[in-house]
Amino acid sequence: QVQLVESGGGLVQAGGSLRLSCAASGRSFNRHVMGWFRQGPGKDREFLAAINWTGTTYYADSVKGRFTVSRDNAKNTLYLEMNSLNSEDTAVYYCAAKINAFRGLAYYTGRGSYDYWGQGTQVTVSS
């Protein structure tokens, strides 16, 4: 079992920045692929970024250059740094874990690719 708890969401003005965290507990964090998704009002859950245990990253085109995913394996924590936020970024943000992941990161962009999910943290961008 893996437990994931997101934090760091909140209200931010357009153009601002926010850093989300995802604390993982349970099984060893090191061999997981970790991902970030979001779900806006009335929208499907959308892939944002993934990172493997070596720090290799993969991003959705919609956030490439604005969002940065990172992880601290010693702290079992995943991060998402978000810059130049706009109203379209308003959503609930989720982290997810895929244990024993051995494929390339581009494989892990679908909801069904992940084994565990956090409860989500709300990000609201005011214009």
Residue pairs with C-beta under 8 A, 6 or more apart in sequence:
1 26
1 27
1 116
2 24
2 25
2 26
2 27
2 32
2 97
2 99
2 115
2 116
3 24
3 25
3 26
3 116
4 22
4 23
4 24
4 95
4 96
4 97
4 116
4 117
4 118
4 119
5 22
5 23
5 25
5 118
5 119
6 20
6 21
6 22
6 93
6 94
6 95
6 118
6 119
6 120
6 121
7 20
7 21
7 22
7 23
7 121
8 18
8 19
8 20
8 21
8 121
9 18
9 20
9 92
9 93
9 121
9 122
9 123
10 18
10 122
10 123
10 124
11 124
11 125
11 126
12 18
12 85
12 123
12 124
12 125
12 126
13 125
13 126
14 85
14 86
14 87
14 125
14 126
14 127
15 84
15 85
15 86
16 85
16 125
17 81
17 82
17 83
17 84
17 85
18 82
18 85
18 123
19 79
19 80
19 81
19 82
20 36
20 79
20 80
20 82
20 93
20 95
20 121
20 123
21 77
21 78
21 79
22 34
22 36
22 77
22 78
22 79
22 80
22 95
22 118
23 75
23 76
23 77
24 32
24 34
24 76
24 77
24 78
24 97
25 76
27 99
29 53
29 71
29 73
29 76
30 53
30 73
31 53
31 99
31 100
31 101
32 53
32 97
32 98
32 99
32 101
33 50
33 51
33 52
33 53
33 97
33 98
33 101
33 105
33 108
34 50
34 51
34 69
34 71
34 78
34 95
34 96
34 97
34 98
35 47
35 48
35 49
35 50
35 51
35 95
35 96
35 97
35 98
35 108
35 109
35 113
35 114
36 47
36 48
36 49
36 50
36 67
36 69
36 78
36 80
36 93
36 94
36 95
36 96
37 45
37 46
37 47
37 48
37 93
37 94
37 95
37 96
37 111
38 45
38 46
38 48
38 89
38 91
38 92
38 93
38 94
38 123
39 45
39 46
39 91
39 92
39 94
39 120
40 46
40 88
40 90
40 91
40 92
41 90
41 91
43 91
45 94
45 111
46 60
46 62
46 91
47 60
47 109
47 110
48 59
48 60
48 62
48 63
48 67
48 69
48 80
48 93
49 57
49 58
49 59
49 60
49 63
49 67
49 68
49 69
49 80
50 57
50 58
50 69
50 105
50 108
50 109
51 57
51 58
51 69
51 70
51 71
51 78
51 105
52 101
52 105
53 71
53 73
55 70
55 71
56 105
57 68
57 69
57 70
57 105
58 105
58 106
58 108
58 109
59 67
59 69
60 109
63 82
66 82
66 83
66 84
66 85
67 80
67 81
67 82
67 83
68 80
68 81
68 83
69 78
69 79
69 80
69 81
70 78
70 79
70 81
71 77
71 78
71 79
72 79
78 95
80 93
80 95
82 89
82 123
85 123
85 125
86 125
86 127
87 125
87 126
87 127
88 125
89 123
89 125
90 123
90 124
90 125
91 122
91 123
92 120
92 121
92 122
92 123
93 120
93 121
93 122
93 123
94 117
94 118
94 119
94 120
95 117
95 118
96 111
96 114
96 115
96 116
96 117
96 118
97 114
97 115
97 116
97 117
98 108
98 113
98 114
98 115
99 115
99 116
101 108
107 113
108 114
